[in-house]
Amino acid sequence: MLYDDLTVNEAGHLFINGADSLDLAKEFGTPLYVMDEDKLRSNCRTYVNAMNKYFTKGSRPLFAGKSLCFKGIYRIIDEEGMSADCVSPGEIYTAIQGGFPAEKIYFHGDNKTDDDIKFALDNKVGYFIVDNYNELNTLDAMAGARGIKQKVLLRVTVGIDPHTQKAINTGRIDCQFGVPIDTGQASDFVKACLAKKNLDLRGFHSHIGSEIFEPYPFMMQIDLLMKFANDMRGAYGFTAETLNLGGGFAVRYTESDPEIDIEGNIRELSEHLQRKSEEYDFPVPQILLEPGRSIVANAGTTLYTAGGVKEINGYRNYITVDGGMTDNPRYALYESPYTVVAAGRMNDACDFRCTIAGRCCESGDLIQENIMLPKAERGDIIAVLGTGAYNFAMSSNYNRVTRPALVFVKDGKGRLAVRRQTFEDLVACDL
Ligand code: LLP
């Protein structure tokens, strides 16, 4: 199977970390997000252990909550020794409600409103990743009014195109995040920050994109950040203690994707960083990474119930499911590949070419096109693998479809972590 926590029994049922997916569907209903708690924890450990082993003391992974955000995940990532990257007061609120220590939160965002900044300061988040001058000035004033010196990193753009999709490639110069190095503006930004009495500058952040399979773009990023850090030391006598390289390690969505060796990549990056530090005679900085996808994607499976089959003679066949773009908008948005299986008929021949369609009134509501499955019958359970990242997080109530429940699976049992939305939830904000 695509992931090692997925198995199949003699009856042809898909098991997720020891739990029969058909039983989970029966117990909790469908559509259902299933998260393998052990896989999630082991993904966290891969980062924590490799970063402890290869990077300078104080280096750490921050879980990018934008990939999957609900209260219950924060206790787990805290227990696994991770910090958190939050991009909105809503994510900060969720993390804190989930028992996550505020001092381990790094607050991101290209437009933090005055209310957002106040909220984060009131809740004593550890770090702000300052994106622009407006934020720099407002944060300095608001921290000053509270009599605190706020720890910050400055977000800079290094201008790398890691050849990912344009919409998620944020390391280019022409983008709304951060201040570019190339134009000389990032240097002025550092100077302005160092002049602020109420801000404690610790280093720099940049993020070059998502779904990056190779360590090479991150090495280029290290080159540019180390050069910048060295230039800033020369210009202002400021020695950055921390470099945050953002997120972006890819995951395997299908058999045709390569395996990704996260520990190996981290080792290569640490060796590269070491060489650069020697070259500049610069103290090896602490490294922060912000993995989201590679922590949660392969720990997640979505279970649907098939509504039936529609064969359009001379054209194609559709299998309809009881969810769709409302719980997984990624195919509609990015044509993202996924591995789809018939969870109750894993030993049957996959001899039926079909497209999986959701339930929304929109022809683009597809989960995957042109795949091979056993011919489904109404009531069959269809599983989409690798849906842990950016599915629940990007789900919507389009067509007033309720959001699915989310369960953790451990020791062969499901535990409800997010209950299914009700119709009452749908109208709860309507006056
Ligand atoms: N840090 C920053 C500053 C980011 O912008 C992102 C992702 C991450 C960390 C986490 O990256 P990851 O390790 O998950 O690749 N909705 C898109 C993904 C957008 C990612 C945006 N930023 C998708 O469904 O593929």
Residues whose N, C-alpha, C, O or C-beta is under 5 A from the ligand:
A	BS01	LLP	A64 S67 I168 H207 G209 S210 E211 G246 G247 G248 F249 E290 P291 G292 R293 S294 Y390
